[in-house]
Amino acid sequence: MTQTSKAFAAMFSSASGRPFIAFLYQFGCGTRILRVIHGRDARATLQTEPVLKHSLQFSSIGTIALSCRKVFDHAASGLAGANFSKVSDSTLTEVAEYWAKKSVRPVQDAFAALDLLRSVFKDCAKNESQLLGGSAPLGRRIALLKQYADHAAAHLSLDYYEFSTLDSVHVVAALTVIGEIIRSFDYPDSQPTYFDTLDEASLNAAKHLFPAMPDLRLFGSMQIEMQSRLCCQFGVAKGRQMLLEQLPYAIGWFSE
């Protein structure tokens, strides 16, 4: 190895131990630089799987955090979750009538679903300080992901914003259930297994890249359509409790 290649190799690890090469890969220039330094067989001479894992983790966590921030936006104007939480019963009734006609289901069922969603957004579409000071586990987890989105995902900050796998699992599961409630009324022609199929496909794609990973499907222990339907049938109080508190237990992800 030449002195030049040694100098470049030293750049590939930062003081914190986080590989600098991962950032190169995220911007599409990692492979090209490695070939300059190590020759045409760079991919064979370096352990690319850890780099791939880091790159996928960085992009997927950023996507989850940014999506969470967008859905549970606490802005006072525009199509924000906070504004939806303030809509009147008369407005909900108008939307429920549209949903009922489109899905050929009773207006009462559509209104119950919208009423549940309004209650959830009333609890969760708040700023980070309000969410962290609240009692709902989902709200506190949303706050952690929104902090990450504000300071790490959106701005490539080097500051460290921590949340656990369970925090991410709970938020993603809640977003999925909310999405299925909307799908069942707004896109009734799609299959009830729509999100289950995506859940299974995501695991298959991950195992194709990393064959040794365990079979950990997010909704492996239940059907998403059934869980969403039960949340609406439970009524606002119990359905809200299921989403905000009990969902990780229902899908088999237990807190410590």
N, C-alpha and C positions, 0 to 999 in steps of 0.2 A: 504493500500500500504506500502510495506516495505521500509526501508531506501535505499536498493539497487535499487529497482525499481524507487524510486524518483530520484536517481542519474542518472540512465539511461534516465529517462524522460527529465531531464534537458539538456541532450545532443542533444535532438531532435529539438532544436531551436538554431540557431546561433545568433550572435550579430546583423546581418543584417536582421534577421527575416526569412531567407530562411531556410526551414525545412531540417535538416540534414538527417532525415529519407528518404527523396527523393533520396539522393545519395545512401543510403543503398538499396533501391528498384532497382535503376538503375544497381547495380552490383549483383542483385539476392539474397541478403542476408537479406532484410528487414523483410519478413514474418517470417523467422526462428528466428531472434532476438526478434521480437515482441512476438512470442509464448513463448520464454524463459522468457520474462519479465511479460507478461500478461496472460499467459496460452493459452489453445487451441483455445479460442474464441477471439483471438486478432483482427481478421478482423472485428468482430461484435462490438467490444468495441471501436474501433477507427474509425474516419472518413477517410475511404480509398479513397474516390472519389477525394478530393483535391490532395492527393499523386499521384494517377493515372494520374490526369490532368497534374501535374508538370512533371512527368516522361515522358509522351507522348510529352509534349511541348518541353522538353529538347532534346529528341531523334529526333523529327521531325525537329525542327529548326536546329539542328546540321547537319542532312542529307541534308536539303535545302542549308545551307551555304557551306558545303563541295562539293556538286554537282555543285553549282554556281562557286566555285573556280576552280573546275576541268574543267568545260566547257569553262570558260573564262580565261583560264590559259595564262599568259603573258610570259611564258618561251620562250627562244630563240631557243630551240631545241626540238625534239620529236613531238609527235602528240598534239600540243598545239594550242589553238584558235588563238594566235598571229601569228603562222606560216601559218595557213589557210588564214588569212587576207592578206597575202603577195603573194599568189599564182598568177601565170600569167594567162592571158586569154586563152592561149593555153592549160594549165593544166585544167582549168575549162571546156574547150571545150571537152577534153577527158572524163572527168567525166560526162559531160552532155550527151555525146553520149552513155555512158554506162547506165545512168539513163533512157534515152529515149528508148533504146532497152528493158530494163527490165520492164518498165512501159507501153510500147507501147504508148508513147506520143511524141509530137514534140520535137526535139532537142532544139528549141528556148525556149520552156516552161521550160525545165530542166536548160538551161543556165541562164534564167531570175531568177529562184529560187536560183541557186548557186551564182549569182552575188549579189542578195539581201543579202544572208547569209554572203558573203565575206565583204560587206559593213558594216553590223551590227557588225561583229567580229572586223573589223578595228577600230570601235568606242569603243567597249566594252572589248576587250581582252588586257587590259593595266594594269599597276600597280595601286595601290590604290591612290597614289598621283596624277597621271595623270587623273584618273577617277573623283576624287573629285574636281579637277580643271576644269573639262569639263562642257559643257552646257547641255548635254543630261541627263534627269532625270533617265533613266534606267542605264546609266553608273555610276552615283553617288550612286544609290541604290546597284548596284553590288559591288561597293567599300566597302560599309558598311557591306554587307554580307561576303565579302572576309576577312575583318578585323576580324569579329566574328569567321570565320572559322580558321584563323591563330592563334588567341589568346584565344579562348574559346572552340570551338568545338573540335579542334585537340589536345589541350594540357590541358584541364580541368582547365583553368586559373580561378582564382577568380576575375580577373579584369572585369569591367563592360563595355560591348560594346553594344551600343544601336542602334536599328533600329525599324521602325514602322511596323505595320501590312501592310500598303500600300506598303512599301518598299519590303516586302516579297511577297506580292500579285503580284506586277509588275514583279518581277524577275521570279517567278514561271510561270506566264502567258506567259512571253516571251519565256522561255524555252519550254513550251508546244507547242506554235506556231512553234518554230524552229523544235521541234521534229516531229510535224505533217507535216511540209514541207518535211522533210527527209523521213518520213514514206510513203508519197504519191508517191514518186519515188523509194525508195529503198525496200519497202515492199508493193507493190501495191495489193497483194492478201489479205491483212488484211482489215478489215472493215473501211470505212471512219469515223465511229462513235467510233473508238478504244479509243481515248482519252476522248470523252464524256462519254463513259461507265465507264472509270476509275474515272472520275470526280464524276459521280453519285454514284459509289460504295464507294468512299471514304467518301462522306457525309452520306450514309446509315450506314457505319461502325461506324462513329463517333456518329450518333444518337442512334445506338444500345447501345453504352457505356454510352452516356449522352443524354437521351431522351428529356431533356428540352432545348437543344441547338436549335437555329433558323435554318431555311433552307437557309443556305448561301453557295450555290455552286459557285465555282470560275467562271465557264462559264455557269451559269444558264440562262443567257439572250441571248446567241448566240451559234451557232455550231462552234466548233473548226476548223473543216475542211474548212468551209466557210471562216472564218476569215483568215486562213493561205493562202487559195487560193487567196483571195482578196489582201493580202499583196504582193503576187507575181505579180498579174495582174496590180496593181497600178504603177509598175515600181520601180526602186531602190530608188529614192528620196522620193516618197510618202510612199512606203512600209516601208522604214527605219524610217520615221517620225512616222508612226503608231506604230511600235514596240518600239521605243525609248521614245516616248512622249505620244501618244494618247491611248495606249492599256488599261490603267486602266479606262479611260472614256468609251471606247467601250464595256467593260465587266461589266460596272455598278459600279465600285469602284472609287469614286471621291475623289480627294485630297481636303484638307481644304483650 
